[in-house]
Amino acid sequence: MSDRHEHPDHEHPGETPAAPVPLMTEDAGSTALSDALQSSFWIVKILMGGLVVLFFASGFFTVPPQERAVKLRFGKPVGDGATALLGPGAHWAWPYPIDEVKRVPFSEVQSADSSVGWYATTPEQEATRTELPPGPTLDPSRDSYVLTGDANIIHVRAKLRYRITDPLRYIFAFTNAPAVVTNVLNNALYFAAGQFHVDDALTRNQTAFRERIERRIDEIAFQRQLGITVEQVTFTAVLPPRQLADRFRAALEA
């Protein structure tokens, strides 16, 4: 009797405990999150691959027949001498800032205009014939001029047409090669004017005057190794200075 009352909760032999209920909702959420992450990883891989392709594709460039190019790597030419000069065709370089491509017109004719020897005006004023009237005297701060060998004052300006024959020298030896060419042309104008009488420069011997300008440019270009050759020089010269035009006209009429 006592044993029956002391163990009322004694389990009956042969009974098994109930199995836990599976958490179906949490398993479905984990699967969905895993699938989303995998999809995101694939998208990221595709985007990265596309960026890599674009990075390398951006390094391709083409040099046309009338140009040459130099590839700079961290500011220094790739190759020595003629091997650094890239000819016409397709080429590849590391995208900036690793590589930088400098292009140079090679077969095309370049031009430079003199910046001295002419009176103060603008191309627009000349085209529309609205030039300002000259002042009472020749003002060197505004009007430029040259002196001829017989001490006459004339206004003269010139245009130089040239070709670049040494692109490496033209690019790397000067900070601003076109400006140097313009200065050489200005020097040649002053030099040639001082060796000719006014009548020869204006009328009687214009061909010799032009050739003297060209020779002077060749001499300086060779001395400084500009890497250019002269194609042609054309010039315009007028006498007298505008301030003296009326007096010259009166003298001729007299």
C-alpha beads as a LAMMPS data file, in Angstrom:
LAMMPS data file: protein, C-alpha beads

254 atoms
253 bonds

1 atom types
1 bond types

-500.0 500.0 xlo xhi
-500.0 500.0 ylo yhi
-500.0 500.0 zlo zhi

Masses

1 110.0

Atoms # bond

1 1 1 0.000 0.000 0.000
2 1 1 2.734 2.444 0.952
3 1 1 4.634 1.881 -2.297
4 1 1 1.587 2.675 -4.371
5 1 1 1.063 6.022 -2.700
6 1 1 4.743 7.082 -2.654
7 1 1 5.238 6.781 -6.455
8 1 1 2.123 8.147 -8.097
9 1 1 4.008 9.679 -11.124
10 1 1 6.025 6.613 -12.027
11 1 1 6.222 6.285 -15.826
12 1 1 4.691 3.283 -17.356
13 1 1 7.201 1.096 -19.130
14 1 1 6.979 1.011 -22.950
15 1 1 5.830 4.656 -23.445
16 1 1 8.083 6.946 -25.767
17 1 1 8.394 10.789 -25.443
18 1 1 6.758 12.972 -28.091
19 1 1 9.108 14.330 -30.921
20 1 1 9.613 18.148 -31.100
21 1 1 7.693 20.014 -33.771
22 1 1 10.126 21.250 -36.607
23 1 1 10.379 25.042 -37.145
24 1 1 9.338 25.157 -40.805
25 1 1 9.133 28.975 -40.959
26 1 1 12.752 29.551 -39.864
27 1 1 14.124 26.967 -42.318
28 1 1 12.301 28.611 -45.257
29 1 1 13.652 32.061 -44.307
30 1 1 17.233 30.794 -44.103
31 1 1 16.954 29.150 -47.502
32 1 1 15.584 32.319 -49.095
33 1 1 18.360 34.418 -47.535
34 1 1 21.009 31.988 -48.768
35 1 1 19.592 32.054 -52.292
36 1 1 19.510 35.869 -52.283
37 1 1 23.127 36.082 -51.135
38 1 1 24.260 33.684 -53.822
39 1 1 22.439 35.716 -56.473
40 1 1 24.029 38.915 -55.150
41 1 1 27.484 37.357 -55.250
42 1 1 26.983 36.376 -58.892
43 1 1 25.843 39.891 -59.785
44 1 1 28.882 41.381 -58.027
45 1 1 31.207 38.974 -59.857
46 1 1 29.652 39.888 -63.216
47 1 1 29.972 43.606 -62.483
48 1 1 33.589 43.236 -61.380
49 1 1 34.379 41.247 -64.497
50 1 1 32.767 43.929 -66.655
51 1 1 34.761 46.650 -64.914
52 1 1 38.001 44.740 -65.490
53 1 1 37.168 44.357 -69.185
54 1 1 36.364 48.068 -69.479
55 1 1 39.576 48.957 -67.653
56 1 1 41.734 47.055 -70.122
57 1 1 39.644 48.044 -73.150
58 1 1 40.085 51.731 -72.321
59 1 1 43.809 51.341 -72.936
60 1 1 43.407 50.708 -76.678
61 1 1 43.988 53.694 -78.953
62 1 1 44.628 54.323 -82.646
63 1 1 47.259 56.552 -84.211
64 1 1 46.110 57.983 -87.578
65 1 1 48.531 58.175 -90.522
66 1 1 49.153 61.910 -90.100
67 1 1 50.197 61.583 -86.440
68 1 1 52.796 59.937 -84.245
69 1 1 52.415 59.148 -80.557
70 1 1 54.651 58.686 -77.540
71 1 1 53.607 56.538 -74.586
72 1 1 54.627 57.932 -71.208
73 1 1 54.750 55.660 -68.172
74 1 1 54.770 57.664 -64.975
75 1 1 55.952 60.649 -67.017
76 1 1 58.821 58.927 -68.855
77 1 1 58.832 57.693 -72.481
78 1 1 58.495 53.971 -72.981
79 1 1 61.444 53.038 -75.188
80 1 1 64.534 54.864 -76.367
81 1 1 64.984 56.993 -79.458
82 1 1 62.951 55.934 -82.455
83 1 1 61.522 52.925 -80.577
84 1 1 59.571 55.312 -78.355
85 1 1 57.717 56.708 -81.358
86 1 1 54.465 54.895 -82.128
87 1 1 53.492 54.840 -85.787
88 1 1 50.043 54.628 -87.380
89 1 1 47.839 51.754 -86.247
90 1 1 46.308 50.291 -83.100
91 1 1 48.219 50.366 -79.823
92 1 1 47.581 49.662 -76.167
93 1 1 48.643 51.441 -72.988
94 1 1 47.788 51.182 -69.341
95 1 1 44.965 53.588 -68.539
96 1 1 45.769 56.891 -66.854
97 1 1 47.461 57.621 -64.438
98 1 1 49.871 54.762 -65.186
99 1 1 50.357 55.616 -68.842
100 1 1 49.714 58.779 -70.820
101 1 1 49.719 59.109 -74.600
102 1 1 51.116 62.228 -76.244
103 1 1 50.071 62.769 -79.855
104 1 1 52.088 64.830 -82.318
105 1 1 51.025 65.975 -85.814
106 1 1 53.686 64.473 -88.044
107 1 1 52.877 64.763 -91.722
108 1 1 50.418 67.643 -91.389
109 1 1 51.739 71.122 -92.035
110 1 1 51.761 73.308 -88.914
111 1 1 51.571 77.091 -88.911
112 1 1 52.821 79.943 -86.765
113 1 1 52.000 83.643 -86.999
114 1 1 54.437 86.374 -86.073
115 1 1 53.523 88.415 -83.007
116 1 1 55.723 91.445 -83.764
117 1 1 56.073 94.016 -86.540
118 1 1 52.400 94.943 -86.993
119 1 1 50.286 97.781 -85.660
120 1 1 47.626 97.278 -82.990
121 1 1 44.537 95.636 -84.460
122 1 1 42.491 92.436 -84.274
123 1 1 41.481 89.935 -86.974
124 1 1 37.829 90.900 -86.453
125 1 1 38.581 94.589 -87.007
126 1 1 40.534 93.814 -90.157
127 1 1 37.797 91.552 -91.515
128 1 1 35.120 94.180 -90.964
129 1 1 37.411 97.127 -91.783
130 1 1 36.668 98.765 -88.466
131 1 1 40.232 99.354 -87.359
132 1 1 40.719 102.224 -84.958
133 1 1 42.414 105.299 -86.437
134 1 1 46.091 105.694 -85.590
135 1 1 47.172 108.004 -82.810
136 1 1 49.213 111.159 -83.399
137 1 1 52.495 109.291 -82.859
138 1 1 53.755 105.739 -83.149
139 1 1 53.302 104.167 -79.717
140 1 1 55.710 101.220 -79.258
141 1 1 53.629 99.938 -76.344
142 1 1 50.752 99.298 -78.783
143 1 1 52.113 99.350 -82.317
144 1 1 54.972 97.086 -83.303
145 1 1 57.300 97.661 -86.258
146 1 1 60.686 96.712 -87.709
147 1 1 63.614 98.821 -88.922
148 1 1 65.055 98.250 -92.375
149 1 1 68.725 98.457 -93.217
150 1 1 68.348 102.040 -94.430
151 1 1 66.658 103.130 -91.143
152 1 1 63.069 103.120 -92.389
153 1 1 60.149 102.010 -90.236
154 1 1 57.774 99.469 -91.775
155 1 1 55.008 97.261 -90.514
156 1 1 55.459 93.605 -91.458
157 1 1 53.930 90.338 -90.371
158 1 1 54.576 86.777 -91.495
159 1 1 53.099 83.286 -91.418
160 1 1 55.345 80.258 -91.175
161 1 1 54.294 76.824 -92.405
162 1 1 56.440 73.990 -91.097
163 1 1 56.536 70.251 -90.460
164 1 1 57.596 68.402 -87.323
165 1 1 60.448 66.060 -88.246
166 1 1 61.601 65.069 -84.749
167 1 1 58.508 64.584 -82.553
168 1 1 60.496 63.424 -79.501
169 1 1 62.599 66.565 -79.503
170 1 1 59.587 68.744 -80.261
171 1 1 57.610 67.300 -77.312
172 1 1 60.175 66.848 -74.577
173 1 1 62.873 69.452 -75.189
174 1 1 60.564 72.459 -74.821
175 1 1 57.776 73.371 -72.447
176 1 1 55.824 75.040 -75.258
177 1 1 57.323 74.233 -78.649
178 1 1 54.756 76.225 -80.726
179 1 1 55.614 79.353 -78.722
180 1 1 59.312 78.752 -79.378
181 1 1 58.621 78.491 -83.113
182 1 1 56.731 81.814 -82.988
183 1 1 59.683 83.467 -81.240
184 1 1 62.049 82.119 -83.904
185 1 1 59.821 83.605 -86.610
186 1 1 59.820 86.974 -84.824
187 1 1 63.615 86.873 -84.607
188 1 1 63.872 86.123 -88.324
189 1 1 61.635 89.106 -89.175
190 1 1 63.810 91.544 -87.239
191 1 1 66.982 90.000 -88.632
192 1 1 65.905 90.024 -92.286
193 1 1 64.483 93.558 -92.144
194 1 1 67.800 94.919 -90.899
195 1 1 69.584 93.498 -93.951
196 1 1 67.343 94.982 -96.653
197 1 1 66.563 98.461 -97.872
198 1 1 62.946 99.431 -97.609
199 1 1 62.282 99.328 -101.377
200 1 1 63.753 95.829 -101.669
201 1 1 61.690 94.480 -98.781
202 1 1 58.466 96.047 -100.041
203 1 1 58.642 95.762 -103.823
204 1 1 61.877 95.198 -105.711
205 1 1 63.212 92.066 -104.015
206 1 1 60.462 90.477 -101.952
207 1 1 61.601 86.981 -102.942
208 1 1 65.060 87.497 -101.473
209 1 1 63.523 89.038 -98.347
210 1 1 61.295 85.985 -97.851
211 1 1 64.172 83.581 -98.474
212 1 1 66.293 85.418 -95.899
213 1 1 63.558 84.947 -93.318
214 1 1 63.389 81.237 -94.151
215 1 1 67.157 80.766 -93.917
216 1 1 67.254 82.527 -90.567
217 1 1 64.537 80.217 -89.240
218 1 1 66.454 77.179 -90.505
219 1 1 69.619 78.400 -88.792
220 1 1 67.964 78.915 -85.398
221 1 1 65.964 75.699 -85.676
222 1 1 69.183 73.785 -86.306
223 1 1 71.012 75.498 -83.439
224 1 1 68.227 74.835 -80.949
225 1 1 67.324 71.452 -82.441
226 1 1 63.649 72.302 -82.674
227 1 1 62.875 69.228 -84.730
228 1 1 61.117 71.127 -87.536
229 1 1 61.659 71.945 -91.198
230 1 1 60.426 75.077 -92.947
231 1 1 57.863 74.604 -95.695
232 1 1 57.058 78.198 -96.608
233 1 1 57.011 81.753 -95.292
234 1 1 54.514 84.346 -96.483
235 1 1 54.540 87.959 -95.335
236 1 1 52.762 91.263 -95.669
237 1 1 54.591 94.579 -95.378
238 1 1 53.314 98.141 -95.499
239 1 1 54.976 101.538 -95.642
240 1 1 54.686 104.089 -94.246
241 1 1 53.422 103.686 -90.694
242 1 1 49.796 104.784 -90.505
243 1 1 50.735 107.878 -88.469
244 1 1 52.766 109.174 -91.446
245 1 1 50.492 108.126 -94.290
246 1 1 49.197 111.647 -94.965
247 1 1 52.708 113.130 -95.065
248 1 1 53.943 110.454 -97.458
249 1 1 50.917 111.036 -99.677
250 1 1 51.559 114.763 -99.698
251 1 1 55.229 114.208 -100.576
252 1 1 54.291 111.945 -103.487
253 1 1 51.772 114.438 -104.795
254 1 1 54.324 117.217 -104.571

Bonds

1 1 1 2
2 1 2 3
3 1 3 4
4 1 4 5
5 1 5 6
6 1 6 7
7 1 7 8
8 1 8 9
9 1 9 10
10 1 10 11
11 1 11 12
12 1 12 13
13 1 13 14
14 1 14 15
15 1 15 16
16 1 16 17
17 1 17 18
18 1 18 19
19 1 19 20
20 1 20 21
21 1 21 22
22 1 22 23
23 1 23 24
24 1 24 25
25 1 25 26
26 1 26 27
27 1 27 28
28 1 28 29
29 1 29 30
30 1 30 31
31 1 31 32
32 1 32 33
33 1 33 34
34 1 34 35
35 1 35 36
36 1 36 37
37 1 37 38
38 1 38 39
39 1 39 40
40 1 40 41
41 1 41 42
42 1 42 43
43 1 43 44
44 1 44 45
45 1 45 46
46 1 46 47
47 1 47 48
48 1 48 49
49 1 49 50
50 1 50 51
51 1 51 52
52 1 52 53
53 1 53 54
54 1 54 55
55 1 55 56
56 1 56 57
57 1 57 58
58 1 58 59
59 1 59 60
60 1 60 61
61 1 61 62
62 1 62 63
63 1 63 64
64 1 64 65
65 1 65 66
66 1 66 67
67 1 67 68
68 1 68 69
69 1 69 70
70 1 70 71
71 1 71 72
72 1 72 73
73 1 73 74
74 1 74 75
75 1 75 76
76 1 76 77
77 1 77 78
78 1 78 79
79 1 79 80
80 1 80 81
81 1 81 82
82 1 82 83
83 1 83 84
84 1 84 85
85 1 85 86
86 1 86 87
87 1 87 88
88 1 88 89
89 1 89 90
90 1 90 91
91 1 91 92
92 1 92 93
93 1 93 94
94 1 94 95
95 1 95 96
96 1 96 97
97 1 97 98
98 1 98 99
99 1 99 100
100 1 100 101
101 1 101 102
102 1 102 103
103 1 103 104
104 1 104 105
105 1 105 106
106 1 106 107
107 1 107 108
108 1 108 109
109 1 109 110
110 1 110 111
111 1 111 112
112 1 112 113
113 1 113 114
114 1 114 115
115 1 115 116
116 1 116 117
117 1 117 118
118 1 118 119
119 1 119 120
120 1 120 121
121 1 121 122
122 1 122 123
123 1 123 124
124 1 124 125
125 1 125 126
126 1 126 127
127 1 127 128
128 1 128 129
129 1 129 130
130 1 130 131
131 1 131 132
132 1 132 133
133 1 133 134
134 1 134 135
135 1 135 136
136 1 136 137
137 1 137 138
138 1 138 139
139 1 139 140
140 1 140 141
141 1 141 142
142 1 142 143
143 1 143 144
144 1 144 145
145 1 145 146
146 1 146 147
147 1 147 148
148 1 148 149
149 1 149 150
150 1 150 151
151 1 151 152
152 1 152 153
153 1 153 154
154 1 154 155
155 1 155 156
156 1 156 157
157 1 157 158
158 1 158 159
159 1 159 160
160 1 160 161
161 1 161 162
162 1 162 163
163 1 163 164
164 1 164 165
165 1 165 166
166 1 166 167
167 1 167 168
168 1 168 169
169 1 169 170
170 1 170 171
171 1 171 172
172 1 172 173
173 1 173 174
174 1 174 175
175 1 175 176
176 1 176 177
177 1 177 178
178 1 178 179
179 1 179 180
180 1 180 181
181 1 181 182
182 1 182 183
183 1 183 184
184 1 184 185
185 1 185 186
186 1 186 187
187 1 187 188
188 1 188 189
189 1 189 190
190 1 190 191
191 1 191 192
192 1 192 193
193 1 193 194
194 1 194 195
195 1 195 196
196 1 196 197
197 1 197 198
198 1 198 199
199 1 199 200
200 1 200 201
201 1 201 202
202 1 202 203
203 1 203 204
204 1 204 205
205 1 205 206
206 1 206 207
207 1 207 208
208 1 208 209
209 1 209 210
210 1 210 211
211 1 211 212
212 1 212 213
213 1 213 214
214 1 214 215
215 1 215 216
216 1 216 217
217 1 217 218
218 1 218 219
219 1 219 220
220 1 220 221
221 1 221 222
222 1 222 223
223 1 223 224
224 1 224 225
225 1 225 226
226 1 226 227
227 1 227 228
228 1 228 229
229 1 229 230
230 1 230 231
231 1 231 232
232 1 232 233
233 1 233 234
234 1 234 235
235 1 235 236
236 1 236 237
237 1 237 238
238 1 238 239
239 1 239 240
240 1 240 241
241 1 241 242
242 1 242 243
243 1 243 244
244 1 244 245
245 1 245 246
246 1 246 247
247 1 247 248
248 1 248 249
249 1 249 250
250 1 250 251
251 1 251 252
252 1 252 253
253 1 253 254
